[in-house]
Amino acid sequence: MKYCGIDLHSNNSVVSVIDDADRVLAERRLPNDLTNILVFLSPWRDELSGVVVESTFYGRPGIMHGLAVTLRCDA
């Protein structure tokens, strides 16, 4: 199983993918753009068991809502 963690900032996010042994498989700082995040996650999409978002910034909730909807609806 694979897991994704996203640290959401005002204009970018750090997106990490780890496995069930807590090994970091990939990590990248990306602009807060749903398309960029989905492209980055695409190699692991079928294996992702969950996505967790950490944020103290509330200015761009639509990006993460779009990610959740896209990952659930397109599966």
Residue frames as a rotation matrix with the C-alpha (Angstrom) as fourth column:
MET 1
0.576 0.818 0.000 0.00
0.818 -0.576 0.000 0.00
0.000 0.000 -1.000 0.00
LYS 2
-0.594 -0.693 0.408 1.04
0.691 -0.700 -0.181 3.57
0.411 0.174 0.895 -0.62
TYR 3
0.381 0.649 -0.658 0.04
0.867 -0.498 0.011 6.75
-0.321 -0.575 -0.753 1.18
CYS 4
-0.159 -0.372 0.915 0.23
0.639 -0.745 -0.192 10.43
0.753 0.554 0.356 0.28
GLY 5
0.173 0.159 -0.972 0.84
0.861 -0.504 0.071 13.34
-0.479 -0.849 -0.224 2.61
ILE 6
0.035 -0.096 0.995 0.42
0.697 -0.711 -0.093 16.93
0.716 0.697 0.042 1.50
ASP 7
-0.247 -0.173 -0.954 1.68
0.808 -0.579 -0.104 19.92
-0.535 -0.796 0.283 3.46
LEU 8
0.308 0.523 0.795 -0.45
0.884 -0.466 -0.035 22.77
0.352 0.713 -0.606 2.09
HIS 9
-0.546 -0.472 -0.692 0.98
0.622 -0.782 0.042 26.29
-0.560 -0.407 0.721 2.04
SER 10
0.070 0.655 -0.753 -0.47
-0.055 -0.751 -0.658 29.49
-0.996 0.087 -0.016 0.62
ASN 11
0.455 0.101 -0.885 0.95
-0.825 -0.326 -0.461 29.09
-0.335 0.940 -0.065 -2.90
ASN 12
-0.194 -0.510 -0.838 2.62
-0.704 0.667 -0.243 25.67
0.683 0.543 -0.489 -2.94
SER 13
0.782 0.402 0.476 2.43
-0.617 0.605 0.504 22.25
-0.086 -0.688 0.721 -1.37
VAL 14
-0.522 -0.852 -0.028 4.97
-0.853 0.522 0.016 19.62
0.001 0.033 -0.999 -0.44
VAL 15
0.633 0.752 -0.184 3.59
-0.769 0.638 -0.036 16.31
0.090 0.164 0.982 -1.68
SER 16
-0.536 -0.805 0.255 5.06
-0.834 0.552 -0.009 13.04
-0.134 -0.217 -0.967 -0.42
VAL 17
0.595 0.599 -0.536 4.32
-0.623 0.765 0.163 9.42
0.508 0.236 0.828 -1.27
ILE 18
-0.418 -0.699 0.580 5.38
-0.904 0.385 -0.187 6.73
-0.092 -0.602 -0.793 1.20
ASP 19
-0.223 0.324 -0.919 4.98
-0.276 0.883 0.379 2.98
0.935 0.338 -0.108 1.40
ASP 20
0.757 0.654 -0.012 3.74
-0.192 0.240 0.952 0.90
0.625 -0.718 0.307 4.32
ALA 21
0.362 -0.723 -0.588 7.30
0.909 0.413 0.053 0.63
0.205 -0.554 0.807 5.65
ASP 22
0.777 0.074 -0.625 7.44
0.309 -0.909 0.278 4.47
-0.548 -0.409 -0.730 5.89
ARG 23
-0.385 -0.887 0.254 9.97
0.695 -0.097 0.712 4.73
-0.607 0.451 0.654 3.05
VAL 24
0.198 0.379 -0.904 9.67
-0.287 -0.859 -0.424 7.95
-0.937 0.344 -0.061 1.05
LEU 25
0.126 -0.064 0.990 9.08
0.791 0.609 -0.061 6.97
-0.599 0.791 0.127 -2.56
ALA 26
-0.288 -0.187 0.939 8.77
0.774 -0.623 0.113 10.50
0.564 0.759 0.324 -3.90
GLU 27
0.232 0.346 -0.909 8.58
0.781 -0.623 -0.038 14.03
-0.580 -0.701 -0.415 -2.59
ARG 28
-0.544 -0.378 0.749 8.24
0.777 -0.565 0.280 17.32
0.317 0.734 0.601 -4.40
ARG 29
-0.423 0.401 -0.813 7.25
0.256 -0.808 -0.531 20.93
-0.869 -0.433 0.239 -3.78
LEU 30
-0.563 0.344 0.751 4.54
0.814 0.074 0.577 21.82
0.143 0.936 -0.321 -6.28
PRO 31
-0.901 0.376 0.217 2.45
-0.369 -0.927 0.072 24.89
0.228 -0.015 0.974 -7.01
ASN 32
-0.582 0.772 0.256 -1.10
0.005 0.318 -0.948 24.68
-0.813 -0.551 -0.189 -5.66
ASP 33
-0.267 0.453 -0.851 -2.52
-0.963 -0.168 0.212 23.51
-0.046 0.876 0.481 -8.94
LEU 34
0.400 0.540 0.741 -4.72
-0.578 0.776 -0.254 20.42
-0.712 -0.326 0.622 -9.02
THR 35
0.933 -0.049 -0.357 -3.42
-0.295 0.463 -0.836 19.27
0.206 0.885 0.417 -12.41
ASN 36
0.032 -0.999 -0.012 0.23
-0.707 -0.014 -0.707 19.37
0.706 0.031 -0.707 -11.26
ILE 37
-0.305 -0.104 0.947 -0.59
-0.891 0.382 -0.245 17.44
-0.336 -0.918 -0.209 -8.09
LEU 38
0.671 0.633 0.386 -2.58
-0.438 0.758 -0.483 14.80
-0.598 0.155 0.786 -9.96
VAL 39
0.726 -0.494 -0.479 0.19
-0.403 0.260 -0.878 14.34
0.558 0.830 -0.011 -12.54
PHE 40
-0.291 -0.871 0.396 2.74
-0.859 0.055 -0.509 13.90
0.421 -0.488 -0.764 -9.75
LEU 41
-0.257 0.264 0.930 0.54
-0.741 0.563 -0.365 11.31
-0.620 -0.783 0.051 -8.00
SER 42
0.470 0.614 -0.634 -0.46
-0.883 0.335 -0.330 9.45
0.009 0.714 0.700 -11.17
PRO 43
-0.314 -0.601 -0.735 2.19
-0.585 0.732 -0.349 6.68
0.748 0.321 -0.581 -10.95
TRP 44
-0.992 -0.105 -0.069 0.77
-0.002 0.564 -0.826 5.60
0.126 -0.819 -0.559 -7.56
ARG 45
-0.500 0.854 0.147 -2.88
-0.829 -0.521 0.206 6.40
0.252 -0.019 0.967 -8.09
ASP 46
0.271 0.662 -0.699 -4.16
-0.430 0.733 0.528 2.81
0.862 0.157 0.483 -8.13
GLU 47
-0.146 -0.443 -0.884 -2.08
0.567 0.695 -0.442 1.94
0.811 -0.566 0.150 -5.05
LEU 48
-0.760 -0.182 0.624 -2.89
-0.285 -0.769 -0.572 4.95
0.584 -0.612 0.533 -2.85
SER 49
-0.409 0.598 -0.690 -4.76
0.810 0.586 0.028 3.93
0.421 -0.547 -0.724 0.28
GLY 50
0.576 0.630 -0.520 -5.20
0.795 -0.579 0.179 7.49
-0.188 -0.517 -0.835 1.46
VAL 51
-0.208 -0.558 0.804 -4.26
0.543 -0.749 -0.379 11.13
0.814 0.357 0.459 1.16
VAL 52
0.357 0.229 -0.906 -3.69
0.913 -0.292 0.286 13.26
-0.199 -0.929 -0.313 4.26
VAL 53
0.117 -0.264 0.957 -3.48
0.459 -0.840 -0.288 17.06
0.881 0.473 0.023 4.10
GLU 54
-0.002 -0.196 -0.981 -1.87
0.955 -0.292 0.056 19.19
-0.297 -0.936 0.187 6.81
SER 55
-0.289 -0.051 0.956 -2.73
0.583 -0.802 0.134 22.83
0.759 0.596 0.262 6.64
THR 56
-0.302 0.255 -0.918 -3.02
0.777 -0.493 -0.392 25.90
-0.553 -0.832 -0.049 8.79
PHE 57
-0.892 -0.010 -0.451 -3.80
-0.243 -0.831 0.500 27.97
-0.380 0.555 0.740 5.70
TYR 58
-0.258 0.896 0.361 -7.45
0.492 0.444 -0.749 28.18
-0.831 -0.016 -0.556 4.71
GLY 59
-0.202 0.173 -0.964 -7.28
-0.490 -0.870 -0.053 30.42
-0.848 0.462 0.260 1.66
ARG 60
-0.386 -0.024 -0.922 -7.33
-0.913 0.154 0.378 27.70
0.133 0.988 -0.081 -1.02
PRO 61
-0.312 0.256 0.915 -9.55
-0.469 0.796 -0.383 24.82
-0.826 -0.548 -0.129 0.14
GLY 62
0.644 0.667 -0.375 -10.87
-0.630 0.184 -0.755 24.23
-0.435 0.722 0.539 -3.38
ILE 63
-0.042 -0.743 -0.668 -7.61
-0.911 0.303 -0.279 22.66
0.410 0.597 -0.689 -4.53
MET 64
-0.887 -0.345 0.309 -7.69
-0.453 0.782 -0.428 19.90
-0.094 -0.519 -0.849 -1.94
HIS 65
-0.010 0.942 0.335 -11.44
-0.394 0.304 -0.867 19.37
-0.919 -0.140 0.369 -2.35
GLY 66
0.546 0.160 -0.822 -10.83
-0.837 0.049 -0.546 18.94
-0.048 0.986 0.161 -6.08
LEU 67
-0.534 -0.796 -0.284 -8.11
-0.772 0.596 -0.221 16.39
0.346 0.102 -0.933 -5.35
ALA 68
-0.709 0.313 0.632 -10.44
-0.308 0.669 -0.676 14.34
-0.635 -0.674 -0.378 -3.15
VAL 69
0.382 0.916 -0.123 -13.26
-0.485 0.086 -0.870 14.43
-0.787 0.392 0.477 -5.68
THR 70
0.320 -0.322 -0.891 -10.94
-0.925 0.097 -0.367 13.54
0.205 0.942 -0.267 -8.58
LEU 71
-0.742 -0.670 0.009 -9.27
-0.651 0.717 -0.247 10.63
0.159 -0.189 -0.969 -6.81
ARG 72
-0.549 0.597 0.585 -12.62
-0.182 0.597 -0.781 9.16
-0.816 -0.535 -0.219 -5.73
CYS 73
0.415 0.871 -0.263 -14.66
-0.422 -0.071 -0.904 9.76
-0.806 0.486 0.338 -8.87
ASP 74
0.361 -0.322 -0.875 -12.11
-0.925 -0.002 -0.380 8.79
0.121 0.947 -0.299 -11.50
ALA 75
-0.474 -0.621 0.624 -11.08
-0.725 0.678 0.123 5.54
-0.499 -0.394 -0.772 -9.85
